[in-house]
Amino acid sequence: MQLNEPLLGTGHPPHPGRYKMVGIALLRFIRRVFFFILIFLFTFHLPYIDSMDLSRQESIKEILTVLEKHPTGLANAMKEELAEIIYEESTRYNHDPKFIMAVIYTESEFYNWAVSSRGAKGLMQIMPEVGEYLSQEMGIEWSGDRTLFNPALNIRMGIYYLSRLILDFDDVRLALTAYNYGPTHVRGLIESKQNIPANYYRKIFTVYQNL
């Protein structure tokens, strides 16, 4: 019996370089599509980013304008830095910077070296024992008056402390009252069902509306 010869292809075998060229072309195409999408997304979001940056600059400028109307006891360069810090720390804790400005004005009228009759110090009038506790919790080096009269640190600690009180009391009015009278005192009034003093938070609300 005669065996048939195996069928052999009569054309040239495919050149291995063709697969390589196709792969490179496909890779280039994918890269182009990727960069096109990336550029499109960046261009699409750019107006939003510019708008946010513009809003930030305008807010800082407004804060600086208020600071410049009051005797802060600080150099002009420090006022500019302080305006940025107030904005950044306010937005960090989701506060309206204007609200924080109202608290600062009520506490110290923006005078960095203010000291109350009870011994509270700095822009947000922080008591030394409270400041020491906050500095430990926030990882800030504690140096007594030097820390409290540092405007950047005072603002950081003050906003952090107020934010904690708002979370603890779940009421802005109670939190503001606790900031002024002390949280222990306010809790005692609540437990004994006594009236909560309204003069402090009302004053802040009035300042807020007039800033």
BELFENJO-V184106 format. One record per residue. N is the residue number from 1. RES is the residue in one letter. SS is DSSP state (helix for helix, strand for strand, loop for the rest). D_CENTER is the distance of its C-alpha to the mean C-alpha in Angstrom with 1 decimal. Layout:
BEGIN
<<N | RES | SS | D_CENTER> <N | RES | SS | D_CENTER>>
END
This chain:
BEGIN
<<1 | M | loop | 91.6> <2 | Q | loop | 89.7> <3 | L | loop | 86.0> <4 | N | loop | 83.8> <5 | E | loop | 81.7> <6 | P | loop | 78.0> <7 | L | loop | 76.4> <8 | L | loop | 74.7> <9 | G | loop | 72.3> <10 | T | loop | 74.0> <11 | G | loop | 70.9> <12 | H | loop | 68.8> <13 | P | loop | 66.1> <14 | P | loop | 62.5> <15 | H | loop | 61.2> <16 | P | helix | 58.3> <17 | G | helix | 56.6> <18 | R | helix | 56.1> <19 | Y | helix | 53.7> <20 | K | helix | 51.7> <21 | M | helix | 51.6> <22 | V | helix | 50.5> <23 | G | helix | 47.7> <24 | I | helix | 46.4> <25 | A | helix | 46.6> <26 | L | helix | 44.7> <27 | L | helix | 42.0> <28 | R | helix | 41.7> <29 | F | helix | 41.5> <30 | I | helix | 38.7> <31 | R | helix | 36.7> <32 | R | helix | 37.3> <33 | V | helix | 36.2> <34 | F | helix | 33.0> <35 | F | helix | 32.1> <36 | F | helix | 33.0> <37 | I | helix | 30.7> <38 | L | helix | 27.8> <39 | I | helix | 28.5> <40 | F | helix | 28.8> <41 | L | helix | 25.4> <42 | F | helix | 23.7> <43 | T | helix | 25.6> <44 | F | helix | 24.9> <45 | H | helix | 21.0> <46 | L | helix | 21.1> <47 | P | helix | 21.4> <48 | Y | helix | 18.3> <49 | I | helix | 16.3> <50 | D | helix | 18.0> <51 | S | helix | 17.2> <52 | M | helix | 13.4> <53 | D | helix | 13.7> <54 | L | helix | 16.2> <55 | S | helix | 14.1> <56 | R | helix | 11.3> <57 | Q | helix | 14.3> <58 | E | helix | 16.0> <59 | S | helix | 13.3> <60 | I | helix | 13.0> <61 | K | helix | 16.8> <62 | E | helix | 17.2> <63 | I | helix | 15.3> <64 | L | helix | 17.6> <65 | T | helix | 20.6> <66 | V | helix | 20.2> <67 | L | helix | 19.8> <68 | E | helix | 22.9> <69 | K | loop | 24.9> <70 | H | loop | 24.8> <71 | P | loop | 26.2> <72 | T | loop | 23.2> <73 | G | loop | 25.5> <74 | L | loop | 23.3> <75 | A | loop | 24.3> <76 | N | helix | 23.2> <77 | A | helix | 21.3> <78 | M | helix | 19.3> <79 | K | helix | 18.6> <80 | E | helix | 17.1> <81 | E | helix | 14.9> <82 | L | helix | 14.0> <83 | A | helix | 13.1> <84 | E | helix | 10.6> <85 | I | helix | 9.2> <86 | I | helix | 9.3> <87 | Y | helix | 7.5> <88 | E | helix | 4.5> <89 | E | helix | 4.7> <90 | S | helix | 5.8> <91 | T | helix | 3.9> <92 | R | helix | 2.0> <93 | Y | loop | 5.7> <94 | N | loop | 7.0> <95 | H | loop | 8.7> <96 | D | loop | 10.6> <97 | P | helix | 10.2> <98 | K | helix | 14.0> <99 | F | helix | 14.2> <100 | I | helix | 12.6> <101 | M | helix | 15.0> <102 | A | helix | 17.7> <103 | V | helix | 17.2> <104 | I | helix | 17.3> <105 | Y | helix | 20.3> <106 | T | helix | 22.1> <107 | E | helix | 21.7> <108 | S | helix | 22.6> <109 | E | loop | 23.0> <110 | F | loop | 20.6> <111 | Y | loop | 23.2> <112 | N | loop | 21.8> <113 | W | loop | 25.1> <114 | A | loop | 25.6> <115 | V | strand | 27.4> <116 | S | loop | 28.4> <117 | S | loop | 31.9> <118 | R | loop | 30.5> <119 | G | loop | 28.9> <120 | A | loop | 25.2> <121 | K | strand | 23.7> <122 | G | loop | 21.1> <123 | L | loop | 18.8> <124 | M | loop | 17.7> <125 | Q | loop | 21.2> <126 | I | strand | 20.7> <127 | M | loop | 23.9> <128 | P | helix | 24.9> <129 | E | helix | 25.5> <130 | V | helix | 22.2> <131 | G | helix | 20.5> <132 | E | helix | 22.6> <133 | Y | helix | 21.7> <134 | L | helix | 17.9> <135 | S | helix | 18.3> <136 | Q | helix | 20.3> <137 | E | helix | 18.0> <138 | M | helix | 14.9> <139 | G | loop | 17.2> <140 | I | loop | 17.4> <141 | E | loop | 20.9> <142 | W | loop | 22.6> <143 | S | loop | 24.9> <144 | G | loop | 25.5> <145 | D | helix | 25.5> <146 | R | helix | 24.3> <147 | T | helix | 20.9> <148 | L | helix | 20.7> <149 | F | loop | 21.7> <150 | N | loop | 19.1> <151 | P | helix | 16.8> <152 | A | helix | 13.7> <153 | L | helix | 14.5> <154 | N | helix | 15.6> <155 | I | helix | 12.4> <156 | R | helix | 10.4> <157 | M | helix | 13.3> <158 | G | helix | 13.8> <159 | I | helix | 10.6> <160 | Y | helix | 10.9> <161 | Y | helix | 14.5> <162 | L | helix | 14.3> <163 | S | helix | 12.1> <164 | R | helix | 14.8> <165 | L | helix | 17.5> <166 | I | helix | 16.4> <167 | L | helix | 16.6> <168 | D | helix | 19.8> <169 | F | helix | 21.5> <170 | D | loop | 20.2> <171 | D | loop | 20.9> <172 | V | helix | 18.8> <173 | R | helix | 22.1> <174 | L | helix | 23.1> <175 | A | helix | 19.8> <176 | L | helix | 20.0> <177 | T | helix | 23.7> <178 | A | helix | 22.9> <179 | Y | helix | 20.5> <180 | N | helix | 23.5> <181 | Y | helix | 26.5> <182 | G | loop | 25.2> <183 | P | helix | 24.5> <184 | T | helix | 28.0> <185 | H | helix | 29.7> <186 | V | helix | 28.0> <187 | R | helix | 28.9> <188 | G | helix | 32.4> <189 | L | helix | 32.7> <190 | I | helix | 31.6> <191 | E | helix | 34.0> <192 | S | loop | 36.8> <193 | K | loop | 36.1> <194 | Q | loop | 35.9> <195 | N | loop | 34.2> <196 | I | loop | 30.6> <197 | P | loop | 30.3> <198 | A | loop | 28.8> <199 | N | helix | 29.0> <200 | Y | helix | 25.6> <201 | Y | helix | 23.4> <202 | R | helix | 25.7> <203 | K | helix | 25.4> <204 | I | helix | 21.6> <205 | F | helix | 22.1> <206 | T | helix | 24.7> <207 | V | helix | 22.6> <208 | Y | helix | 19.8> <209 | Q | helix | 22.6> <210 | N | helix | 24.0> <211 | L | loop | 21.2>>
END
